[in-house]
Amino acid sequence: MPWNASESDAVRPTAFTRSRDDLMAEGWSSRAIAAGVRSGDLLRARNGVYLPAGVDEAAYAAAQLGGRVTCVTELSRLGVFVLEQTGQHVQLPPTSSRTTARKVGSPVRRHWARLTRQPHPASCSVESFDAVLHAVRCQTPKAAVATLDSALRLGVIREDEVDELFGLLPRRYRVLRRLIDSRAESGPESLMRLLLRRLGCRFEVQVQIARVGRVDFVVDGWLIVECDSERYHSGWAERRRDLRRDQAAAAQGYCTYRAIAEDIMWREGEVLAALRGLLRARRGPESRTERGNGRV
């Protein structure tokens, strides 16, 4: 089911800095600029660099440092799934000083990196391709796969850019290339797919079943696995719909397991135990050895 840890109803707009000269060219006087800073209509990021009021914390931190928002922070702004985010991720040129970096109000994870795409000179954000590139290296392998799935599905990066992206990453990341599947409609679906791969079972994704509709996974031809979140399954109307779907599936010989999104993300051992128990019961006691239990 569609769900995203970082998903919002609308993508927040990219923030742009304005220099003192920019403001003066727009008709601001020195006195008006000073008054704007005092009133909060303008934010002074650093000497001669300003932002409009209302910009988010990440853009302000990036402007203070003379960098750009990147990695999971930028992807979260674009609605791409990220498993977790600690602090604001900011890209800085490799030539920036690492010993005199100024302190800002919020915790910052600095990425000293060259950019492959050149953003607008006043943009507070890197281009999306570079944000994805940084996020793959910054996250765990499973989280990186889920982010790549989401970025492709949303069009944040294109299919024809994937080979370029992996060509820019160290060789050890190339194993992730074959794990990507942009059919996943949410981060938890991507993570569930990786769990099913670990179990070595046969499964299909986004399967249309008569009188049921589309389901997230069908495992070994009989087990429906759905990834449920509060966002789409919280009310009685949604619960009733789900129960009737499960009932229609049961009439056709299917068993349904509904995994909670937060468990898929943070309690994967319990989800794996549930899947193993269901598959073991169906296969019988003689089939207790599971194939393909490599971890991702």
C-alpha positions, -999 to 999 in steps of 0.1 A, spaced: 0 0 0 13 35 -7 31 49 22 63 69 28 81 78 60 90 112 45 60 117 24 41 149 26 11 162 8 32 187 -12 68 190 -20 83 220 -1 98 245 -26 135 249 -31 149 279 -11 171 305 -28 195 329 -12 197 365 -21 229 386 -18 229 422 -6 234 433 -42 204 413 -53 182 430 -27 196 464 -36 188 457 -73 152 448 -63 148 482 -46 158 475 -10 179 502 7 205 494 34 180 507 60 152 485 46 174 454 47 184 461 83 147 466 92 138 434 74 163 415 95 150 430 127 114 423 119 121 387 107 110 393 71 146 386 61 170 361 76 207 369 76 224 336 69 259 350 68 277 382 58 259 396 27 237 365 23 199 365 31 169 343 29 132 351 30 113 344 62 97 309 64 125 288 49 130 255 65 157 248 90 178 227 66 180 255 40 189 280 67 217 258 80 231 252 45 231 289 38 248 297 71 276 272 61 278 283 25 267 249 13 236 232 0 210 208 14 217 172 2 214 135 9 184 122 30 174 158 40 169 169 5 153 137 -6 129 139 23 119 174 11 112 159 -23 89 132 -8 114 104 -13 115 76 13 143 77 38 144 53 66 158 77 92 174 111 93 198 125 120 205 162 117 206 183 85 227 170 57 247 197 39 270 195 9 302 216 10 329 220 -16 359 198 -10 380 229 -8 360 243 22 379 245 54 372 216 78 388 232 108 370 265 108 335 254 99 311 276 117 286 263 141 249 265 132 217 262 153 209 226 144 230 194 142 246 191 107 261 162 88 286 177 64 293 161 30 325 175 15 319 165 -21 321 177 -57 287 179 -75 280 160 -108 250 184 -115 254 221 -112 224 237 -94 213 273 -97 240 295 -81 215 308 -55 199 274 -48 201 261 -12 197 225 -25 218 202 -47 203 186 -77 183 155 -70 208 132 -87 235 143 -63 212 140 -33 205 103 -43 242 97 -49 251 110 -14 222 91 2 232 57 -11 266 61 6 251 76 38 225 49 45 225 11 53 222 -11 22 185 -19 27 177 17 33 196 27 2 176 3 -19 143 16 -5 154 52 -13 164 42 -48 131 25 -54 112 56 -42 134 80 -62 128 61 -94 91 57 -88 87 94 -82 109 104 -111 134 121 -89 160 102 -109 155 85 -142 161 49 -152 187 60 -177 207 77 -149 210 46 -127 240 32 -145 257 65 -142 250 67 -105 264 33 -98 294 41 -120 302 70 -96 299 48 -65 326 26 -51 325 -10 -65 311 -24 -33 278 -7 -39 272 -23 -72 255 -54 -56 226 -31 -48 219 -25 -85 201 -58 -90 180 -53 -59 162 -21 -71 125 -24 -82 106 8 -88 73 -10 -87 74 -7 -49 48 19 -38 64 26 -5 95 23 15 81 -5 37 72 -25 5 108 -22 -6 120 -34 28 95 -63 28 107 -74 -7 143 -76 7 130 -97 36 113 -121 12 145 -124 -7 163 -133 25 138 -161 30 145 -175 -5 108 -179 -13 91 -173 -47 71 -141 -48 53 -117 -72 49 -80 -66 18 -58 -72 -5 -87 -81 -40 -82 -94 -64 -108 -80 -100 -111 -91 -126 -98 -66 -98 -87 -44 -79 -60 -63 -41 -54 -63 -21 -68 -34 15 -60 -25 29 -95 -27 19 -131 -34 43 -155 -19 46 -191 -32 13 -187 -50 -9 -187 -18 3 -162 8 -8 -126 3 15 -101 21 3 -65 26 23 -37 41 -1 -16 62 4 19 77 -17 41 99 -21 66 71 -41 44 49 -56 19 74 -66 38 105 -103 42 103 -132 17 104 -140 23 67 -105 13 57 -105 -16 82 -138 -29 68 -125 -26 32 -93 -46 42 -113 -74 59 -136 -78 29 -106 -80 6 -91 -107 29 -124 -125 29 -126 -125 -9 -90 -137 -10 -97 -165 15 -126 -177 -7 -101 -183 -34 -77 -202 -12 -53 -174 -2 -40 -166 33 -33 -129 41 -6 -116 64 -8 -78 71 25 -65 84 26 -31 101 49 -6 83 67 4 115 74 -33 123 88 -38 88 111 -9 94 121 -13 130 111 -48 141 121 -69 112 130 -100 133 93 -103 143 81 -99 107 106 -126 96 94 -149 123 58 -145 112 67 -152 76 88 -182 85 60 -196 107 34 -193 79 57 -207 52 68 -236 75 32 -245 83 22 -247 47 53 -266 36 52 -291 64 78 -302 90 100 -318 63 107 -284 47 124 -264 74 156 -254 56 152 -220 39 172 -209 9 188 -176 2 192 -162 37 218 -137 28 213 -104 46 207 -70 29 
